[in-house]
Amino acid sequence: MGKPLTDYDNPWKEALERYFPEFMTFFLADAAADIDWRRKYEFLDKELRQVTREAEVGARRVDHLVRVHRQGGQETWVLVHVEVQGQPEPDFAERMYVYNYRLYDRHHRQVVSLAVLADETALWRPTGFGYALWGCEVGIKFPVIKLLDYRARWDRWRRGRMTMHGWRPRCG
């Protein structure tokens, strides 16, 4: 029998909605610097639910789709996929790919997919999905934020010994 389910959804959902600019700055400083924070950003969870059944109540993850504007004025959608399961999920990278291409197919917008992994398995770090056959290649590569990597740094940052902008997630 597996571990009992813990309600991680609501705290993550509330934190991302309330602190989205800080989240981006803390974990993805380069991307955050390219976003025009003077313009309003908007959560598009309805649009996300239209393309995925996994976003339904009961799933142990939080997905957010956020419309932002870049410094040059271009509108960009950011899919922030927060993986809060206590153990690795074999189909995670494929699901990230599916979410990304379904959103692009439905809305014809560039979609940036980000993964936050809150599990306790240090070696599980899916960073992409794809396949190739007969010269045809299809896939996605996405940045991964592994919360385990931030434990010691978080403590140093809270004590004022590090800046938020000094960190980058692992990608590929």
MARZA-567087 format. One line per 5 residues: number of its first residue (from 1); their letters; for each residue x, y negated, z negated of N, C-alpha, C, CB. Coordinates in steps of 0.02 Angstrom, whole numbers, plus 32768, in hexadecimal, padded with zeros to 4 digits. Each point is the difference from the previous one (the first is absolute). Glycine has a CB too. Layout:
BEGIN
NUM	a	X:Y:Z:X:Y:Z:X:Y:Z:X:Y:Z ~ ...
This chain:
BEGIN
1	mgkpl	802A:803B:8000:7FD6:7FC5:8000:802C:7FC2:8000:7FA4:803E:7FC3 ~ 8049:7F8F:8066:8028:7FC4:8006:7FF7:7FD2:7FC5:7FF7:800A:807B ~ 8030:7FC1:7F86:7FFB:7FCD:7FCC:7FBC:7FDE:8004:807D:7FEE:8002 ~ 7F69:7FFB:7FC5:7FC0:7FDC:8003:8009:7FBE:8026:7FDC:8035:7F93 ~ 7FEE:7FB7:808E:8003:7FC2:8026:8003:7FC4:7FD1:7FC1:8036:805E
6	tdydn	8068:7F9B:7FB2:8005:7FC2:7FDB:7FE6:7FC8:802D:8063:802A:7FBA ~ 7F7A:7FA6:802B:7FE6:7FCA:8028:8035:7FCB:800B:7F8C:8017:7FD5 ~ 809D:7FF3:805F:8033:7FCF:8012:7FE3:7FCC:802F:8059:8056:7FF1 ~ 7F6F:7FB9:8030:7FE6:7FD6:8035:7FF2:7FB9:7FEA:7FD0:8066:8032 ~ 8008:7F92:7F99:7FEC:7FBD:7FED:8039:7FD2:7FEC:7F97:8032:7FDB
11	pwkea	8099:7FE3:7FFB:8038:7FD3:7FF0:8028:7FEB:803E:8006:8036:7F8F ~ 8008:7FF9:809E:8026:7FEF:803C:7FD8:7FD1:802C:803A:806F:7FFC ~ 7F86:7FA0:800D:7FD5:7FD6:802A:7FFE:7FB9:7FE5:7FBA:8064:801E ~ 803B:7F95:7FA1:7FFE:7FBE:7FE1:8043:7FDC:8005:7FA7:8029:7FB2 ~ 808F:7FFB:8042:8042:7FE1:8002:8011:7FE8:8047:8025:8049:7FA2
16	leryf	7FCD:7FE0:8090:800F:7FEC:8044:7FD5:7FC5:8016:8021:8075:801A ~ 7FA0:7F8B:7FD3:7FD4:7FC9:8013:8015:7FBF:7FDD:7FA2:8052:8012 ~ 8071:7FB3:7FB0:8010:7FC4:7FDA:8047:7FE6:800E:7FB2:8028:7FA8 ~ 807D:8006:8064:8046:7FED:8006:801F:8013:8042:8009:800C:7F86 ~ 7FD1:7FF2:80B0:801B:8016:8041:803F:7FD9:8014:7F8B:801F:8021
21	pefmt	8076:7F9F:7FDB:803E:7FDC:8013:803C:8015:7FD5:7FB9:7FA0:8026 ~ 803B:8069:7F99:8036:8014:7FD3:8016:8048:800F:7FD4:7FB3:7FA7 ~ 7FFC:8079:8068:8010:8044:8013:802E:8001:803D:7F91:8027:7FD2 ~ 805C:7FB2:8061:8029:7FFE:803D:8044:7FE3:7FF2:7F98:7FF4:8045 ~ 806B:7FD7:7F93:8040:7FE0:7FF0:802D:802F:7FD8:7FC8:7F90:8002
26	fflad	801B:8092:7FCE:8026:802D:7FD5:801D:803B:8026:7FB8:7FDE:7FA1 ~ 801F:8042:8089:8015:803E:8020:8019:7FF7:8048:7FAF:8039:7FB8 ~ 8038:7F95:806C:8011:7FF7:8047:800E:7FB7:800E:7FB8:8063:801F ~ 807F:7F84:7FC6:800F:7FB9:8003:8006:7FE6:8047:803B:800D:7F94 ~ 7FE1:801A:809A:8007:7FE8:8046:7FBC:7FF7:8020:806D:803A:8009
31	aaadi	7F66:7FF5:7FED:7FBC:7FFA:801B:7FDC:7FC5:7FDF:7FFC:807D:8016 ~ 800B:7F7D:7FA9:7FDE:7FC9:7FDC:8018:7FBC:8019:7FF4:804A:7F9C ~ 804C:7FB1:8074:801B:7FC1:8019:7FE3:7FEE:8045:8069:8016:7FBE ~ 7F81:801C:8068:7FE4:7FF5:8042:7FB5:7FF0:7FFE:8057:804C:802D ~ 7F8A:7FBC:7F99:7FB8:7FF2:7FF9:7FF6:7FB7:7FEC:7FE9:8079:7FE0
36	dwrrk	7FE7:7F67:8040:7FEF:7FBB:7FEF:7FCE:8001:7FC7:8015:7FD8:8078 ~ 8003:8023:7F4A:7FD6:8005:7FC5:7FD4:7FC2:7FF6:8056:8048:7FCD ~ 7FB6:7F83:805A:7FD4:7FC5:7FFC:7FBD:800E:8020:8065:7FB6:8001 ~ 7F9A:807B:802B:7FC1:8014:8021:7FE1:8039:7FD8:802B:7FDC:8072 ~ 7F94:8027:7F91:7FDB:8032:7FDA:800D:8046:801C:7FA7:7FAB:7FE6
41	yefld	8063:8085:7FED:8003:8046:8014:7FBE:8020:7FEB:8080:8005:7FF5 ~ 7F6E:8031:802E:7FBE:801D:7FF5:8004:804C:7FFE:7FCB:7F9E:8038 ~ 8016:8081:7F96:7FFC:8048:7FFB:7FCA:801A:802F:8029:7FFD:7F88 ~ 7FE7:8034:80A1:7FD3:801A:8033:7FEF:8049:7FF1:802F:7FB0:8055 ~ 7FBE:805F:7F6D:7FF4:8045:7FED:7FC6:8020:8026:802C:7FE4:7F90
46	kelrq	7FA3:7FF4:8084:7FC8:801A:8027:801A:801B:8043:7FB0:7FAE:7FC9 ~ 807C:802D:8057:801D:8015:8040:802A:803F:7FF7:8001:7F8A:8026 ~ 8021:807C:7FA1:8027:803C:7FF2:7FD3:803C:7FF7:805A:7FBA:7FCC ~ 7F71:803E:800E:7FD2:8039:7FF5:7FE0:8018:8040:7FE9:7FD3:7F8E ~ 8011:8001:80A3:7FE2:8014:8040:802C:8033:8025:7FC9:7F90:8007
51	vtrea	8077:8071:7FEA:802D:802D:8025:8018:803C:7FD8:8022:7F9E:8041 ~ 7FCB:8067:7F80:8019:8038:7FD9:7FCE:8019:7FCD:8071:7FD4:8010 ~ 7F84:806C:7FEF:7FD4:801E:7FCD:8023:8005:7FBD:7FC6:8041:805A ~ 807D:7FC1:7FA5:8025:8007:7FC2:7FF9:7FC4:7FD2:8050:8047:803D ~ 7F98:7F81:7FDB:7FF8:7FC4:7FD7:7FC2:8004:7FD4:803B:7FBE:8058
56	evgar	7F9F:8079:7FAD:7FC4:8007:7FD8:8010:8009:7FB6:7FC7:8032:8063 ~ 8007:7FC2:7F72:8008:8007:7FB8:8014:8048:7FF1:7FAA:7FA5:7FEA ~ 8083:8064:7FE7:8016:8042:7FED:8046:8010:8018:7F8B:8023:8002 ~ 808C:7FBA:8032:8045:800B:8016:802F:7FE2:7FCD:7FDC:7FFE:807A ~ 805F:8020:7F7F:802F:7FE8:7FCE:8035:7FD4:801F:7FEC:8067:7FBD
61	rvdhl	7FFE:7F67:8066:802D:7FD0:801F:7FDA:7FBF:8009:8043:805B:803B ~ 7FE1:7F70:7FD0:7FE1:7FBF:800C:801C:7FE7:8043:7FF3:7FE6:7F83 ~ 7FE1:8007:80A8:8015:7FE5:8040:7FE4:7FBA:8006:8004:8073:8036 ~ 8026:7F61:7FE2:7FE9:7FBB:800D:8018:7FED:8045:8003:7FE2:7F85 ~ 7FD2:7FFC:809E:8012:7FE1:803F:7FFA:7FB5:7FF5:7FD7:8064:8047
66	vrvhr	805E:7F78:7FC8:8001:7FB9:7FF1:8012:7FD9:8040:8021:8017:7F87 ~ 7FB6:7FB8:8089:8010:7FD4:8039:802A:7FC7:7FE6:7F94:801E:803D ~ 80A5:7FD8:7FE0:802D:7FC9:7FEE:8013:7FDA:803F:802C:8040:7F9B ~ 7FF2:7F86:805C:801A:7FD9:8039:804A:7FF8:7FF6:7F92:7FC2:800F ~ 8092:8046:8027:8049:7FF9:7FFE:8013:7FB7:8004:800F:8071:8035
71	qggqe	802F:7F80:7FBC:8018:7FBA:8000:7FF4:7FDE:8043:8056:8020:7FAB ~ 7FAE:8005:808B:7FF5:7FE3:8042:7FB6:7FFA:8013:806D:802F:8021 ~ 7F66:7FE6:7FB2:7FB9:7FFA:800C:7FDE:8041:8017:8016:7F8B:801B ~ 8011:80A9:7FF7:7FE2:803D:8018:7FDB:8025:7FC8:805B:8008:8056 ~ 7F6A:8010:7FB9:7FD9:8028:7FD0:801D:8047:8001:7F96:7FB8:8010
76	twvlv	8073:8064:7FB5:801A:8044:7FF9:7FD7:8024:7FCC:8074:7FDC:8022 ~ 7F80:8064:7FE7:7FDE:8028:7FCE:8034:802B:7FDE:7F94:8000:8041 ~ 8068:8005:7F7E:802E:8028:7FD9:7FD9:8037:7FDD:804F:7F9D:7FEF ~ 7FC0:80A1:8021:7FE1:8038:7FDD:802D:8012:7FC6:7FC8:802B:806A ~ 8021:7FC9:7F59:8026:8013:7FC5:7FE1:8040:7FE6:801E:7F86:7FE3
81	hvevq	8006:80AF:8023:7FE6:8041:7FEB:8024:8013:7FC0:7FE7:8024:8078 ~ 7FF5:7FDE:7F52:801D:8010:7FBF:7FF0:8049:7FF0:7FF5:7F87:7FD8 ~ 803E:80A1:8025:7FF9:8048:7FF1:8008:8009:7FB5:802C:8021:8073 ~ 7F9E:7FF2:7F6B:8002:8005:7FB8:7FF7:8048:7FE7:7FD4:7F8C:7FFB ~ 8035:80A3:8031:7FFB:8045:7FE9:803D:8012:7FD7:7FBD:801E:8066
86	gqpep	803A:8010:7F6C:8036:8015:7FD3:8030:8031:8020:7FB3:7FEE:7FA3 ~ 803E:8027:809A:802D:802F:8022:8001:7FF0:804B:7FE7:805A:7FAA ~ 804C:7FBC:8079:8005:7FF2:8048:7FC4:801C:8026:807C:8000:7FF6 ~ 7F72:7FDE:8040:7FCB:8017:802B:801D:800E:8045:7FA9:7FBD:7FBF ~ 8053:8081:8059:8021:8013:803E:7FEA:7FD7:803D:8009:8071:7FD1
91	dfaer	7FB9:7F79:8032:7FE7:7FDE:803B:8002:7FB3:7FFB:7FB7:8062:8012 ~ 806B:7F84:7FBC:8000:7FB8:7FF4:8019:7FD9:803C:8013:8018:7F88 ~ 8027:7FF9:8093:801D:7FDA:8038:7FD3:8003:803D:8073:8017:7FD4 ~ 7F70:8023:8039:7FD2:8006:8038:7FC3:7FD3:7FF6:8028:8076:8013 ~ 7FBE:7F87:7FB0:7FC7:7FD6:7FF1:8011:7FB6:800B:7FD6:8055:7FAD
96	myvyn	8066:7F96:8040:8016:7FBB:800C:7FFE:7FF1:804B:8049:8004:7F98 ~ 7FD0:802B:8090:7FFF:7FF9:8049:7FB8:7FFA:801A:806B:8042:8008 ~ 7F6A:7FEA:7FE1:7FBA:8000:8016:7FDE:7FBE:7FEE:7FFC:807E:7FF3 ~ 800C:7F6C:7FCF:7FE2:7FC0:7FEB:8018:7FC8:802E:7FF9:8028:7F88 ~ 8048:7FD6:8085:801D:7FCB:8028:7FE3:8000:8047:8069:8006:7FBA
101	yrlyd	7F98:8034:8067:7FE9:7FFF:8045:7FB5:7FF7:8005:805F:8049:801E ~ 7F7A:7FCF:7FB1:7FB7:7FF5:8002:7FF0:7FB6:7FF9:7FED:8073:7FD0 ~ 8037:7F6B:8003:7FF5:7FB8:7FF8:8013:7FDA:803F:8014:800B:7F85 ~ 8024:8008:8099:8014:7FDF:803E:7FCE:800E:8037:8078:800A:7FDE ~ 7F72:8034:8028:7FD1:8013:8034:7FBE:7FDB:7FF9:8036:8070:8005
106	rhhrq	7FB2:7F89:7FBF:7FBF:7FE1:7FF3:8002:7FB4:8005:7FE4:8060:7FB6 ~ 8053:7F81:8032:8002:7FB7:7FFA:8034:7FDE:802E:7FDA:800F:7F8C ~ 8051:8018:8094:8034:7FE5:802D:802A:7FCA:7FDF:7FB5:801A:8060 ~ 8061:7FF5:7F63:802C:7FD4:7FDA:803E:8027:7FEB:7F9C:7FBD:7FD6 ~ 809C:8020:8024:803B:8020:7FE3:7FF0:800F:7FB8:804F:7FC3:804F
111	vvsla	7FC3:8079:7F9B:7FF4:8016:7FBB:8042:8016:7FE3:7F88:8023:8019 ~ 808B:7FC1:7FAE:803C:8013:7FDD:7FEC:802F:7FC7:803C:7F93:801E ~ 7FDF:80A8:7FE1:7FEF:8031:7FCC:8038:8002:7FCC:7FBC:8044:8052 ~ 8031:7FB8:7F6F:802F:8002:7FC8:7FEA:8037:7FD1:801A:7F84:800A ~ 8014:80A0:7FD8:7FEE:8035:7FD1:8020:7FF2:7FBC:7FF6:8053:805E
116	vlade	7FE1:7FB2:7F6F:8018:7FFB:7FBB:7FF4:8045:7FE1:7FE7:7F82:7FF6 ~ 804E:809E:7FF4:7FFC:8043:7FE4:8009:7FFC:7FB5:802C:8033:806A ~ 7FA0:7FE2:7F72:8001:7FFC:7FB7:8009:8044:7FE0:7FB8:7F9C:8007 ~ 805A:8096:801F:8009:8043:7FE5:8043:8005:7FDB:7FBA:8030:805D ~ 8051:8008:7F81:803D:8009:7FD8:8033:802C:8023:7FBA:7FF3:7F99
121	talwr	803D:801C:80A7:802E:802C:8025:8033:7FD5:8025:7FA6:8058:800D ~ 8096:7FA5:7FD9:8033:7FD2:801A:8011:800D:8049:802E:7FF7:7F8E ~ 7FD2:8047:8088:8015:8010:8044:7FC9:7FFA:8034:8052:804C:7FCD ~ 7F70:7FAB:801F:7FCA:7FFA:8031:7FFC:7FB8:8018:7FBF:805E:7FCA ~ 8055:7F97:8075:8003:7FBD:801C:7FEF:8001:804A:8057:7FE1:7FAC
126	ptgfg	7F69:802C:8064:7FEE:7FFF:8047:8006:7FB9:801C:7FB2:8061:7FED ~ 8070:7F99:804C:800B:7FBE:801D:7FE5:7FFB:8047:8064:7FF4:7FB9 ~ 7F80:8042:8060:7FE7:7FFC:8044:7FE0:8041:8016:8057:7FAC:801A ~ 7F8A:8050:8020:7FE0:803A:801E:8006:7FF8:804C:7FAF:8010:7F9E ~ 805A:8027:8084:8002:7FFC:8048:800B:8044:801F:8029:7F8C:7FF8
131	yalwg	7FD3:8074:8049:800F:803C:8026:8016:7FEC:8046:7FAB:8044:7FBD ~ 8077:7FEB:8063:8017:7FF4:8044:7FF9:8040:8028:8052:7FA7:7FD8 ~ 7F9A:8052:8066:7FF9:8039:802D:8006:7FE8:8048:7FB6:803C:7FAD ~ 8077:7FE2:8078:8009:7FF3:8047:800B:7FB7:8011:7FBA:8063:8015 ~ 806D:7F7C:7FC2:8010:7FBA:800D:7FCE:7FCE:7FE3:8037:8027:8065
136	cevgi	7F94:7FF1:7F7E:7FCE:7FD4:7FE0:800D:8000:7FB5:7FAA:8018:805B ~ 805D:7FAC:7F89:800A:7FF9:7FB8:7FCA:7FD4:7FE2:807C:800F:800E ~ 7F69:8007:7FB9:7FCC:7FDB:7FDD:8012:8002:7FB6:7FA7:801B:8057 ~ 804E:7FAD:7F85:800D:8003:7FB9:7FFF:7FBD:7FDD:8043:8062:8017 ~ 7FCE:7FA1:7FAA:8002:7FC4:7FD6:8039:8008:7FCD:7F83:7FEC:800F
141	kfpvi	809D:7FDD:7FE1:8032:7FFC:7FCB:7FE8:7FC8:7FD3:8062:802C:8048 ~ 7F9D:7FE0:7F76:7FE4:7FCD:7FD3:802C:7FF9:7FC2:7F8C:8019:802A ~ 8075:7FAA:7FB9:8025:7FF5:7FC3:7FDE:8025:7FC5:8027:7F90:802B ~ 8003:808A:7FA9:7FE7:8024:7FC6:801B:7FDE:7FC1:7FFA:806D:8040 ~ 7FD9:7F86:7F92:8011:7FE5:7FBF:7FF5:8038:7FCF:7FE1:7F87:801E
146	klldy	8054:8093:7FC6:7FFC:8036:7FCF:8007:7FE1:7FBB:8030:8056:8051 ~ 7F9A:7FAB:7F89:8000:7FDE:7FBF:8035:801A:7FD1:7F87:7FEC:800F ~ 808B:8054:7FF7:8036:801C:7FD6:8041:7FD8:8008:7FCB:8071:800A ~ 8041:7F75:8032:803D:7FDA:800E:8002:7FBE:7FDB:8005:8036:806F ~ 7FC2:7FB3:7F78:7FFC:7FBD:7FE3:7FFF:8000:7FB4:7FC4:7FDE:8066
151	rarwd	803C:805B:7F7A:7FFA:8001:7FB7:8036:7FD7:7FDD:7FCD:8070:800A ~ 8072:7FA1:8004:8037:7FDC:7FDF:8003:7FB8:8017:8040:806C:7FF7 ~ 7FB6:7F89:8049:8001:7FBC:801B:7FC8:7FD5:7FE3:8033:802C:8069 ~ 7F93:7FF1:7F8E:7FC7:7FDC:7FE3:8012:7FE7:7FBA:7FAF:8045:8043 ~ 8070:7FE6:7F95:8013:7FEC:7FBC:8033:7FC7:8003:7FEA:8075:7FD7
156	rwrrg	8048:7F90:8056:8032:7FCA:8007:7FDF:7FBF:8018:8059:8055:8019 ~ 7F78:7FB1:8016:7FDD:7FC5:8019:7FD8:7FDF:7FC9:7FFB:8034:8072 ~ 7FE1:7FF5:7F67:7FD8:7FE4:7FC9:802C:7FDC:7FCE:7FAC:805B:8010 ~ 8091:7FBB:7FE6:802E:7FDF:7FD2:8024:7FC5:8021:800F:806D:7FC4 ~ 7FE0:7F85:807C:801C:7FC6:8022:8044:800B:801F:7FC0:7FBD:7FB3
161	rmtmh	8055:8082:8057:8043:800D:801B:8000:800B:804B:801D:8030:7F93 ~ 7FA9:7FD4:808C:7FFD:8009:8049:7FCB:7FD3:801C:8027:8077:7FF6 ~ 7FE1:7F76:804A:7FCB:7FDB:8022:7FD4:8032:8026:8049:7F99:800A ~ 7F7B:8054:8004:7FD3:802B:8026:801A:800C:8046:7FA1:7FD7:7FBC ~ 8081:7FF9:8061:8013:8004:8046:803D:802C:800D:7FD0:7F90:800D
166	gwrpr	804D:808D:7FBF:803C:8028:800A:7FF5:8048:8013:8034:7FB5:7FB0 ~ 7F8F:8060:805C:7FF2:8048:800B:7FE0:800C:8043:7FF4:800F:7F86 ~ 8019:802B:8096:7FE0:8015:803E:7FEA:8048:7FF9:8047:7FAF:8044 ~ 7F7F:8062:7FD8:7FE9:8046:7FFF:802A:8029:8031:7F8B:7FDC:7FE0 ~ 8075:8065:8016:8021:802C:802F:7FD3:800B:803C:803E:8039:7FA3
171	cg	7FDF:7FC6:8096:7FDA:800A:803F:802A:802C:802D:7FC4:7F91:7FF6 ~ 8024:80AA:8017:8022:802F:802D:803B:801C:7FE0:7FD8:7FC4:8060
